[in-house]
């Protein structure tokens, strides 16, 4: 075999592969042997001659041979050149003719770096988590609203905190419409929006009312808008008020609990789990920051771009229409995420106990999906996510979470 590898850009390679005649001959023999028990007209099962098999299954044999040689080309390249792939290859050309096999493909590889020591890190103890008793009461109040009785707005009703409303609104800056702050039929709970100033300006609105106001975008908002006054024109389309469910057995029964005592015990347990999870997340964040700081990794641009587009998609933003300042912010976040993922991947390579099998990853994914109560079937969701490329990103995140758990077991939390 002959393998020529050229670097197109960092961690992106172009490969030209030529198979030896003996390699092709041996592989063809393997393929023909696999067809020996296939039915051939005029012969008993398994008694057809090699020439008859080759003649009858000529097209299928050639197709199978081409696929097998293509797979060998990729795996032989990895082995001979000692490459660590990132994702599947992309074949640009495959030629099998006149006893010759030549193919060209592109592949992505992981950047190489020296892994810094990660075991037994000392992490400062996070701030004290929420009080469990207070969180329990807060969650009970949220359940009261969730299972309360909703009644549509009448002509005499007006917007108050806690109401559910449907709005049409358009944001603009210096007279130019802002797509990311424009929506039709947006549903929200007044008082629960991250932009508190936006919600405050809705108070008192009645059905069909149009109101215009300015809001100051916080500094932690999109960089292109942060600290600027945005003009908003909002129309109240629909609304409803909720009468909270009483804190008694009525609420318990709606939660499929025997009585309010059992419900409180359940909510208290949920609050305890939430506090524990918040503490765990704080430790994980501290560990992640330490790993990123301690390791020197040159992240390829194409890796950062792919992650940045995914993050924007998760924020329900269209990458194509984002301002350059906003793209830069997402690219910075993405570079940190990719760097951490590469570090965790290398830790998995060197510590088998930090790994999950493909089947284990899939089981975790299905468990997550079941909790979302998605209306689509699991197969439909997988197919759609695979088309967009987000399935592999999610699988990578599941592996990373497992590896983080492996690392944090060695961490020493200090006062």
C-alpha positions as a Markdown table, in Angstrom:
| # | Residue | x | y | z |
|---|---|---|---|---|
| 1 | Unk | 0.0 | 0.0 | 0.0 |
| 2 | Unk | 1.0 | 3.6 | -0.5 |
| 3 | Unk | -0.3 | 6.4 | 1.8 |
| 4 | Unk | 0.3 | 10.1 | 1.2 |
| 5 | Unk | -0.8 | 12.4 | 3.9 |
| 6 | Unk | -0.9 | 16.2 | 3.6 |
| 7 | Unk | -2.1 | 18.7 | 6.2 |
| 8 | Unk | -4.7 | 21.1 | 4.8 |
| 9 | Unk | -4.9 | 23.0 | 8.1 |
| 10 | Unk | -4.2 | 22.2 | 11.7 |
| 11 | Unk | -5.6 | 18.7 | 12.5 |
| 12 | Unk | -7.3 | 18.5 | 9.1 |
| 13 | Unk | -5.6 | 16.0 | 6.7 |
| 14 | Unk | -5.9 | 15.0 | 3.1 |
| 15 | Unk | -5.1 | 11.3 | 2.4 |
| 16 | Unk | -4.2 | 9.7 | -1.0 |
| 17 | Unk | -4.3 | 5.9 | -0.6 |
| 18 | Unk | -3.3 | 3.2 | -3.2 |
| 19 | Unk | -3.8 | -0.5 | -2.4 |
| 20 | Unk | -1.3 | -3.2 | -3.4 |
| 21 | Unk | -2.4 | -5.8 | -6.1 |
| 22 | Unk | -1.9 | -8.6 | -3.5 |
| 23 | Unk | -4.1 | -6.7 | -1.0 |
| 24 | Unk | -6.9 | -6.4 | -3.6 |
| 25 | Unk | -6.6 | -10.0 | -4.6 |
| 26 | Unk | -6.8 | -11.3 | -1.0 |
| 27 | Unk | -9.7 | -9.1 | -0.2 |
| 28 | Unk | -11.6 | -10.2 | -3.4 |
| 29 | Unk | -11.0 | -13.8 | -2.3 |
| 30 | Unk | -12.5 | -13.0 | 1.1 |
| 31 | Unk | -15.6 | -11.4 | -0.5 |
| 32 | Unk | -16.1 | -14.4 | -2.9 |
| 33 | Unk | -15.9 | -16.8 | 0.0 |
| 34 | Unk | -18.6 | -14.9 | 1.8 |
| 35 | Unk | -20.9 | -15.5 | -1.3 |
| 36 | Unk | -20.2 | -19.3 | -1.5 |
| 37 | Unk | -23.4 | -20.2 | 0.3 |
| 38 | Unk | -25.6 | -17.7 | -1.6 |
| 39 | Unk | -28.1 | -19.3 | -4.0 |
| 40 | Unk | -27.0 | -19.6 | -7.7 |
| 41 | Unk | -29.6 | -20.7 | -10.3 |
| 42 | Unk | -28.8 | -24.2 | -11.7 |
| 43 | Unk | -26.7 | -25.2 | -8.6 |
| 44 | Unk | -27.5 | -26.8 | -5.3 |
| 45 | Unk | -27.0 | -24.7 | -2.2 |
| 46 | Unk | -23.3 | -24.2 | -1.6 |
| 47 | Unk | -22.3 | -26.2 | -4.7 |
| 48 | Unk | -21.8 | -23.4 | -7.2 |
| 49 | Unk | -18.4 | -23.0 | -8.8 |
| 50 | Unk | -16.3 | -19.9 | -8.1 |
| 51 | Unk | -16.7 | -18.8 | -11.7 |
| 52 | Unk | -20.5 | -19.1 | -11.4 |
| 53 | Unk | -20.6 | -17.2 | -8.2 |
| 54 | Unk | -18.4 | -14.4 | -9.7 |
| 55 | Unk | -20.6 | -14.2 | -12.8 |
| 56 | Unk | -24.0 | -14.2 | -10.9 |
| 57 | Unk | -23.0 | -11.8 | -8.1 |
| 58 | Unk | -20.5 | -9.7 | -10.2 |
| 59 | Unk | -22.1 | -6.4 | -9.2 |
| 60 | Unk | -22.6 | -7.2 | -5.5 |
| 61 | Unk | -19.0 | -8.6 | -5.3 |
| 62 | Unk | -17.5 | -5.4 | -6.8 |
| 63 | Unk | -19.6 | -3.2 | -4.5 |
| 64 | Unk | -18.6 | -5.2 | -1.4 |
| 65 | Unk | -15.0 | -5.2 | -2.5 |
| 66 | Unk | -15.0 | -1.5 | -2.9 |
| 67 | Unk | -16.5 | -0.9 | 0.5 |
| 68 | Unk | -14.1 | -3.3 | 2.2 |
| 69 | Unk | -11.1 | -1.7 | 0.5 |
| 70 | Unk | -12.4 | 1.7 | 1.5 |
| 71 | Unk | -12.7 | 0.7 | 5.1 |
| 72 | Unk | -9.2 | -0.8 | 5.0 |
| 73 | Unk | -7.8 | 2.3 | 3.5 |
| 74 | Unk | -9.0 | 4.4 | 6.5 |
| 75 | Unk | -8.0 | 1.9 | 9.2 |
| 76 | Unk | -4.6 | 1.2 | 7.6 |
| 77 | Unk | -3.9 | 4.9 | 7.5 |
| 78 | Unk | -4.7 | 5.3 | 11.2 |
| 79 | Unk | -2.4 | 2.4 | 12.0 |
| 80 | Unk | 0.5 | 3.2 | 9.8 |
| 81 | Unk | 0.5 | 6.9 | 10.5 |
| 82 | Unk | -0.4 | 6.6 | 14.2 |
| 83 | Unk | -3.3 | 9.1 | 13.9 |
| 84 | Unk | -6.0 | 9.8 | 16.4 |
| 85 | Unk | -9.2 | 10.6 | 14.5 |
| 86 | Unk | -11.9 | 13.1 | 15.4 |
| 87 | Unk | -15.1 | 11.9 | 13.8 |
| 88 | Unk | -15.5 | 9.8 | 10.6 |
| 89 | Unk | -13.5 | 10.4 | 7.4 |
| 90 | Unk | -15.0 | 12.1 | 4.3 |
| 91 | Unk | -14.2 | 10.3 | 1.0 |
| 92 | Unk | -13.9 | 12.5 | -2.0 |
| 93 | Unk | -13.1 | 9.8 | -4.6 |
| 94 | Unk | -13.0 | 6.0 | -4.7 |
| 95 | Unk | -11.8 | 4.1 | -7.8 |
| 96 | Unk | -11.7 | 0.4 | -8.3 |
| 97 | Unk | -10.8 | -0.6 | -11.9 |
| 98 | Unk | -8.4 | -2.8 | -13.9 |
| 99 | Unk | -7.1 | -4.5 | -10.7 |
| 100 | Unk | -6.3 | -1.1 | -9.1 |
| 101 | Unk | -7.8 | 0.6 | -6.1 |
| 102 | Unk | -7.2 | 4.3 | -5.3 |
| 103 | Unk | -9.1 | 6.6 | -3.0 |
| 104 | Unk | -8.8 | 10.1 | -1.6 |
| 105 | Unk | -10.3 | 11.2 | 1.7 |
| 106 | Unk | -10.1 | 13.9 | 4.3 |
| 107 | Unk | -10.0 | 13.3 | 8.0 |
| 108 | Unk | -9.9 | 15.3 | 11.2 |
| 109 | Unk | -7.5 | 14.5 | 14.0 |
| 110 | Unk | -7.2 | 15.4 | 17.6 |
| 111 | Unk | -4.4 | 17.9 | 18.5 |
| 112 | Unk | -1.5 | 16.3 | 20.5 |
| 113 | Unk | -0.4 | 17.7 | 23.8 |
| 114 | Unk | 1.2 | 16.8 | 27.1 |
| 115 | Unk | -1.4 | 16.0 | 29.8 |
| 116 | Unk | -0.8 | 17.7 | 33.1 |
| 117 | Unk | -1.3 | 15.9 | 36.4 |
| 118 | Unk | -5.0 | 15.9 | 37.4 |
| 119 | Unk | -5.3 | 13.6 | 40.3 |
| 120 | Unk | -5.7 | 14.8 | 43.9 |
| 121 | Unk | -6.4 | 18.4 | 43.0 |
| 122 | Unk | -7.2 | 20.8 | 45.9 |
| 123 | Unk | -10.4 | 22.7 | 45.2 |
| 124 | Unk | -11.7 | 25.5 | 47.5 |
| 125 | Unk | -15.1 | 24.6 | 49.1 |
| 126 | Unk | -17.9 | 26.3 | 47.2 |
| 127 | Unk | -20.2 | 28.8 | 48.9 |
| 128 | Unk | -22.8 | 27.3 | 51.1 |
| 129 | Unk | -25.8 | 26.0 | 49.0 |
| 130 | Unk | -29.4 | 27.1 | 49.4 |
| 131 | Unk | -31.2 | 26.3 | 52.6 |
| 132 | Unk | -33.1 | 23.0 | 52.1 |
| 133 | Unk | -36.1 | 24.2 | 54.1 |
| 134 | Unk | -36.4 | 27.5 | 52.2 |
| 135 | Unk | -36.0 | 25.7 | 48.8 |
| 136 | Unk | -38.7 | 23.2 | 49.8 |
| 137 | Unk | -41.1 | 26.0 | 50.5 |
| 138 | Unk | -40.2 | 27.7 | 47.2 |
| 139 | Unk | -40.8 | 24.5 | 45.3 |
| 140 | Unk | -44.2 | 24.0 | 47.0 |
| 141 | Unk | -45.3 | 27.5 | 46.0 |
| 142 | Unk | -44.2 | 26.8 | 42.4 |
| 143 | Unk | -46.3 | 23.6 | 42.4 |
| 144 | Unk | -49.3 | 25.5 | 43.7 |
| 145 | Unk | -49.1 | 27.7 | 40.6 |
| 146 | Unk | -48.3 | 24.9 | 38.2 |
| 147 | Unk | -51.4 | 22.9 | 39.3 |
| 148 | Unk | -53.6 | 25.9 | 39.9 |
| 149 | Unk | -56.7 | 26.9 | 37.9 |
| 150 | Unk | -56.0 | 29.1 | 34.9 |
| 151 | Unk | -58.7 | 31.4 | 33.6 |
| 152 | Unk | -58.3 | 33.5 | 30.4 |
| 153 | Unk | -58.2 | 37.2 | 30.5 |
| 154 | Unk | -61.4 | 39.1 | 30.3 |
| 155 | Unk | -61.7 | 42.7 | 29.1 |
| 156 | Unk | -61.3 | 44.0 | 32.6 |
| 157 | Unk | -58.1 | 42.0 | 33.4 |
| 158 | Unk | -54.7 | 43.5 | 33.2 |
| 159 | Unk | -51.1 | 42.1 | 33.4 |
| 160 | Unk | -49.7 | 41.2 | 36.9 |
| 161 | Unk | -46.7 | 39.3 | 38.0 |
| 162 | Unk | -47.3 | 35.5 | 37.7 |
| 163 | Unk | -49.7 | 35.8 | 34.8 |
| 164 | Unk | -49.1 | 33.8 | 31.6 |
| 165 | Unk | -49.2 | 35.9 | 28.5 |
| 166 | Unk | -48.7 | 35.6 | 24.8 |
| 167 | Unk | -47.0 | 38.6 | 23.1 |
| 168 | Unk | -46.0 | 39.9 | 19.7 |
| 169 | Unk | -43.0 | 42.1 | 20.1 |
| 170 | Unk | -40.2 | 43.8 | 18.1 |
| 171 | Unk | -36.9 | 45.1 | 19.4 |
| 172 | Unk | -35.0 | 47.8 | 17.5 |
| 173 | Unk | -31.8 | 49.8 | 17.9 |
| 174 | Unk | -31.4 | 53.2 | 16.3 |
| 175 | Unk | -34.5 | 52.3 | 14.2 |
| 176 | Unk | -33.1 | 49.0 | 12.9 |
| 177 | Unk | -35.0 | 45.8 | 13.8 |
| 178 | Unk | -33.2 | 43.3 | 16.0 |
| 179 | Unk | -34.1 | 39.7 | 14.9 |
| 180 | Unk | -33.0 | 38.2 | 18.2 |
| 181 | Unk | -35.3 | 40.5 | 20.2 |
| 182 | Unk | -38.3 | 40.0 | 17.9 |
| 183 | Unk | -41.0 | 37.3 | 18.2 |
| 184 | Unk | -44.6 | 36.5 | 17.3 |
| 185 | Unk | -46.8 | 34.5 | 19.7 |
| 186 | Unk | -44.1 | 34.4 | 22.4 |
| 187 | Unk | -45.4 | 32.7 | 25.6 |
| 188 | Unk | -43.9 | 33.8 | 28.9 |
| 189 | Unk | -44.7 | 34.1 | 32.6 |
| 190 | Unk | -44.5 | 37.7 | 33.7 |
| 191 | Unk | -41.8 | 38.2 | 36.4 |
| 192 | Unk | -39.8 | 35.1 | 35.4 |
| 193 | Unk | -38.0 | 36.6 | 32.5 |
| 194 | Unk | -34.2 | 37.2 | 32.7 |
| 195 | Unk | -34.9 | 40.7 | 31.5 |
| 196 | Unk | -36.8 | 42.0 | 34.5 |
| 197 | Unk | -37.1 | 45.5 | 33.0 |
| 198 | Unk | -39.0 | 43.9 | 30.1 |
| 199 | Unk | -41.5 | 42.2 | 32.4 |
| 200 | Unk | -42.0 | 45.4 | 34.5 |
| 201 | Unk | -43.0 | 47.3 | 31.4 |
| 202 | Unk | -45.8 | 44.8 | 30.7 |
| 203 | Unk | -47.5 | 45.3 | 34.0 |
| 204 | Unk | -50.9 | 46.8 | 33.7 |
| 205 | Unk | -51.4 | 46.0 | 30.0 |
| 206 | Unk | -54.8 | 44.9 | 28.8 |
| 207 | Unk | -55.9 | 42.6 | 25.9 |
| 208 | Unk | -54.9 | 44.0 | 22.5 |
| 209 | Unk | -53.0 | 46.9 | 24.0 |
| 210 | Unk | -49.8 | 48.1 | 22.2 |
| 211 | Unk | -47.1 | 49.5 | 24.4 |
| 212 | Unk | -43.7 | 50.9 | 23.5 |
| 213 | Unk | -40.8 | 51.3 | 25.9 |
| 214 | Unk | -37.0 | 51.2 | 26.2 |
| 215 | Unk | -35.0 | 48.6 | 28.1 |
| 216 | Unk | -31.3 | 48.6 | 29.0 |
| 217 | Unk | -29.6 | 45.3 | 27.9 |
| 218 | Unk | -27.5 | 44.0 | 30.8 |
| 219 | Unk | -23.7 | 43.7 | 30.5 |
| 220 | Unk | -23.9 | 39.9 | 30.5 |
| 221 | Unk | -26.2 | 40.0 | 27.4 |
| 222 | Unk | -25.1 | 39.6 | 23.8 |
| 223 | Unk | -21.9 | 41.8 | 23.4 |
| 224 | Unk | -23.4 | 43.6 | 20.4 |
| 225 | Unk | -26.3 | 44.8 | 22.6 |
| 226 | Unk | -24.8 | 44.8 | 26.1 |
| 227 | Unk | -25.2 | 48.2 | 27.8 |
| 228 | Unk | -27.4 | 49.6 | 25.1 |
| 229 | Unk | -31.0 | 50.9 | 25.2 |
| 230 | Unk | -33.2 | 48.9 | 23.0 |
| 231 | Unk | -36.6 | 50.1 | 21.9 |
| 232 | Unk | -39.5 | 47.6 | 22.2 |
| 233 | Unk | -42.9 | 47.6 | 20.7 |
| 234 | Unk | -45.1 | 44.9 | 22.4 |
| 235 | Unk | -48.7 | 43.8 | 21.7 |
| 236 | Unk | -50.6 | 41.7 | 24.3 |
| 237 | Unk | -52.4 | 39.0 | 22.3 |
| 238 | Unk | -53.7 | 36.7 | 25.1 |
| 239 | Unk | -53.3 | 36.2 | 28.8 |
| 240 | Unk | -54.4 | 34.1 | 31.7 |
| 241 | Unk | -54.4 | 34.3 | 35.5 |
| 242 | Unk | -53.8 | 31.4 | 37.8 |
| 243 | Unk | -55.5 | 30.7 | 41.1 |
| 244 | Unk | -52.9 | 28.7 | 43.1 |
| 245 | Unk | -53.9 | 25.3 | 44.3 |
| 246 | Unk | -54.3 | 25.2 | 48.1 |
| 247 | Unk | -51.4 | 23.7 | 50.1 |
| 248 | Unk | -53.3 | 20.6 | 51.2 |
| 249 | Unk | -54.2 | 17.1 | 50.1 |
| 250 | Unk | -55.8 | 18.6 | 46.9 |
| 251 | Unk | -52.3 | 19.5 | 45.7 |
| 252 | Unk | -50.9 | 16.1 | 46.9 |
| 253 | Unk | -53.5 | 14.2 | 44.9 |
| 254 | Unk | -52.7 | 16.1 | 41.7 |
| 255 | Unk | -49.1 | 15.0 | 42.2 |
| 256 | Unk | -50.3 | 11.4 | 42.7 |
| 257 | Unk | -49.4 | 11.4 | 46.4 |
| 258 | Unk | -51.5 | 10.0 | 49.3 |
| 259 | Unk | -51.7 | 13.2 | 51.3 |
| 260 | Unk | -49.9 | 16.5 | 51.9 |
| 261 | Unk | -47.4 | 14.9 | 54.3 |
| 262 | Unk | -46.2 | 12.5 | 51.7 |
| 263 | Unk | -46.0 | 15.4 | 49.2 |
| 264 | Unk | -43.9 | 17.5 | 51.5 |
| 265 | Unk | -41.5 | 14.5 | 52.1 |
| 266 | Unk | -41.2 | 14.1 | 48.3 |
| 267 | Unk | -40.5 | 17.8 | 47.7 |
| 268 | Unk | -38.0 | 17.9 | 50.6 |
| 269 | Unk | -36.2 | 15.0 | 49.0 |
| 270 | Unk | -36.2 | 16.7 | 45.7 |
| 271 | Unk | -34.8 | 19.9 | 47.3 |
| 272 | Unk | -32.0 | 17.9 | 49.0 |
| 273 | Unk | -31.1 | 16.4 | 45.6 |
| 274 | Unk | -31.1 | 19.8 | 44.0 |
| 275 | Unk | -28.8 | 21.2 | 46.7 |
| 276 | Unk | -26.4 | 18.3 | 46.4 |
| 277 | Unk | -26.4 | 18.6 | 42.6 |
| 278 | Unk | -25.7 | 22.3 | 42.8 |
| 279 | Unk | -22.7 | 21.6 | 45.1 |
| 280 | Unk | -21.5 | 18.9 | 42.6 |
| 281 | Unk | -21.8 | 21.3 | 39.7 |
| 282 | Unk | -19.8 | 23.9 | 41.6 |
| 283 | Unk | -17.0 | 21.4 | 42.2 |
| 284 | Unk | -17.1 | 20.3 | 38.5 |
| 285 | Unk | -16.8 | 23.9 | 37.3 |
| 286 | Unk | -13.8 | 24.5 | 39.6 |
| 287 | Unk | -12.2 | 21.3 | 38.3 |
| 288 | Unk | -12.9 | 22.2 | 34.7 |
| 289 | Unk | -11.3 | 25.6 | 35.1 |
| 290 | Unk | -8.2 | 24.1 | 36.7 |
| 291 | Unk | -7.9 | 21.5 | 33.9 |
| 292 | Unk | -8.2 | 24.2 | 31.2 |
| 293 | Unk | -5.6 | 26.4 | 33.0 |
| 294 | Unk | -3.1 | 23.6 | 33.7 |
| 295 | Unk | -3.0 | 22.2 | 30.1 |
| 296 | Unk | -1.6 | 23.8 | 27.0 |
| 297 | Unk | -3.8 | 22.8 | 24.0 |
| 298 | Unk | -3.9 | 24.4 | 20.6 |
| 299 | Unk | -7.5 | 24.1 | 19.6 |
| 300 | Unk | -8.1 | 24.1 | 15.8 |
| 301 | Unk | -10.4 | 26.8 | 14.4 |
| 302 | Unk | -12.8 | 24.3 | 12.8 |
| 303 | Unk | -13.4 | 22.7 | 16.2 |
| 304 | Unk | -14.2 | 26.0 | 17.9 |
| 305 | Unk | -16.5 | 27.0 | 15.1 |
| 306 | Unk | -18.5 | 23.8 | 15.2 |
| 307 | Unk | -19.0 | 24.1 | 19.0 |
| 308 | Unk | -19.8 | 27.8 | 18.7 |
| 309 | Unk | -22.6 | 27.1 | 16.2 |
| 310 | Unk | -23.9 | 24.4 | 18.5 |
| 311 | Unk | -24.0 | 26.8 | 21.5 |
| 312 | Unk | -25.8 | 29.5 | 19.5 |
| 313 | Unk | -28.3 | 26.9 | 18.4 |
| 314 | Unk | -28.9 | 25.9 | 22.0 |
| 315 | Unk | -29.6 | 29.6 | 22.7 |
| 316 | Unk | -32.1 | 29.6 | 19.8 |
| 317 | Unk | -29.9 | 32.0 | 17.8 |
| 318 | Unk | -29.2 | 31.8 | 14.1 |
| 319 | Unk | -25.5 | 31.8 | 13.6 |
| 320 | Unk | -25.7 | 33.2 | 10.1 |
| 321 | Unk | -27.4 | 36.4 | 11.3 |
| 322 | Unk | -25.4 | 36.9 | 14.5 |
| 323 | Unk | -23.3 | 40.1 | 14.8 |
| 324 | Unk | -19.6 | 39.5 | 14.7 |
| 325 | Unk | -19.2 | 40.6 | 18.3 |
| 326 | Unk | -21.6 | 37.9 | 19.4 |
| 327 | Unk | -19.9 | 35.3 | 17.2 |
| 328 | Unk | -16.6 | 36.2 | 18.9 |
| 329 | Unk | -18.2 | 35.7 | 22.3 |
| 330 | Unk | -19.5 | 32.2 | 21.4 |
| 331 | Unk | -16.2 | 31.3 | 19.8 |
| 332 | Unk | -14.4 | 32.1 | 23.1 |
| 333 | Unk | -16.8 | 30.0 | 25.0 |
| 334 | Unk | -16.5 | 27.3 | 22.4 |
| 335 | Unk | -12.7 | 27.2 | 22.6 |
| 336 | Unk | -12.8 | 26.6 | 26.3 |
| 337 | Unk | -15.4 | 23.8 | 25.9 |
| 338 | Unk | -13.4 | 22.1 | 23.2 |
| 339 | Unk | -10.2 | 22.4 | 25.1 |
| 340 | Unk | -11.8 | 20.8 | 28.2 |
| 341 | Unk | -13.3 | 18.0 | 26.0 |
| 342 | Unk | -9.9 | 17.2 | 24.5 |
| 343 | Unk | -8.3 | 17.1 | 27.9 |
| 344 | Unk | -11.1 | 14.7 | 29.2 |
| 345 | Unk | -10.7 | 12.6 | 26.0 |
| 346 | Unk | -6.9 | 12.2 | 26.7 |
| 347 | Unk | -7.7 | 11.3 | 30.3 |
| 348 | Unk | -10.0 | 8.5 | 29.0 |
| 349 | Unk | -7.2 | 7.3 | 26.7 |
| 350 | Unk | -4.9 | 6.9 | 29.7 |
| 351 | Unk | -7.5 | 5.7 | 32.3 |
| 352 | Unk | -9.9 | 3.0 | 31.0 |
| 353 | Unk | -12.1 | 3.3 | 34.2 |
| 354 | Unk | -12.9 | 6.9 | 33.1 |
| 355 | Unk | -14.6 | 5.6 | 29.9 |
| 356 | Unk | -18.1 | 4.5 | 28.9 |
| 357 | Unk | -18.9 | 1.9 | 26.3 |
| 358 | Unk | -21.0 | 3.0 | 23.3 |
| 359 | Unk | -23.9 | 1.0 | 24.7 |
| 360 | Unk | -23.6 | 2.7 | 28.1 |
| 361 | Unk | -23.6 | 6.1 | 26.4 |
| 362 | Unk | -26.7 | 5.2 | 24.4 |
| 363 | Unk | -28.5 | 4.0 | 27.6 |
| 364 | Unk | -27.7 | 7.3 | 29.3 |
| 365 | Unk | -28.9 | 9.2 | 26.3 |
| 366 | Unk | -32.2 | 7.3 | 26.2 |
| 367 | Unk | -32.7 | 7.9 | 29.9 |
| 368 | Unk | -32.2 | 11.7 | 29.4 |
| 369 | Unk | -34.6 | 11.6 | 26.4 |
| 370 | Unk | -37.3 | 9.8 | 28.4 |
| 371 | Unk | -37.2 | 12.6 | 31.0 |
| 372 | Unk | -38.0 | 15.2 | 28.4 |
| 373 | Unk | -41.2 | 13.5 | 27.4 |
| 374 | Unk | -40.6 | 14.4 | 23.8 |
| 375 | Unk | -43.6 | 13.8 | 21.5 |
| 376 | Unk | -41.5 | 12.1 | 18.9 |
| 377 | Unk | -40.3 | 8.5 | 19.1 |
| 378 | Unk | -36.7 | 7.9 | 20.2 |
| 379 | Unk | -35.8 | 6.7 | 16.6 |
| 380 | Unk | -37.1 | 9.9 | 15.1 |
| 381 | Unk | -35.3 | 12.1 | 17.6 |
| 382 | Unk | -32.0 | 10.2 | 17.0 |
| 383 | Unk | -32.4 | 10.5 | 13.2 |
| 384 | Unk | -33.1 | 14.2 | 13.4 |
| 385 | Unk | -30.2 | 14.9 | 15.7 |
| 386 | Unk | -27.9 | 12.8 | 13.6 |
| 387 | Unk | -28.8 | 14.9 | 10.5 |
| 388 | Unk | -27.9 | 18.1 | 12.3 |
| 389 | Unk | -24.7 | 16.7 | 13.7 |
| 390 | Unk | -25.8 | 17.3 | 17.3 |
| 391 | Unk | -26.1 | 13.7 | 18.3 |
| 392 | Unk | -22.4 | 13.1 | 18.4 |
| 393 | Unk | -21.9 | 16.4 | 20.3 |
| 394 | Unk | -24.5 | 15.1 | 22.9 |
| 395 | Unk | -22.8 | 11.7 | 23.1 |
| 396 | Unk | -19.4 | 13.5 | 23.7 |
| 397 | Unk | -21.0 | 15.5 | 26.5 |
| 398 | Unk | -22.3 | 12.3 | 28.2 |
| 399 | Unk | -18.8 | 10.8 | 28.0 |
| 400 | Unk | -17.3 | 14.0 | 29.4 |
| 401 | Unk | -19.7 | 14.0 | 32.4 |
| 402 | Unk | -18.7 | 10.5 | 33.3 |
| 403 | Unk | -15.0 | 11.4 | 33.1 |
| 404 | Unk | -15.6 | 14.5 | 35.2 |
| 405 | Unk | -17.2 | 12.2 | 37.9 |
| 406 | Unk | -14.1 | 10.0 | 37.7 |
| 407 | Unk | -11.8 | 13.0 | 38.3 |
| 408 | Unk | -13.8 | 14.7 | 41.0 |
| 409 | Unk | -13.7 | 11.4 | 43.1 |
| 410 | Unk | -10.0 | 12.2 | 43.6 |
| 411 | Unk | -10.4 | 15.9 | 44.4 |
| 412 | Unk | -9.7 | 17.2 | 47.9 |
| 413 | Unk | -12.2 | 20.0 | 48.9 |
| 414 | Unk | -10.5 | 22.4 | 51.3 |
| 415 | Unk | -12.0 | 25.0 | 53.5 |
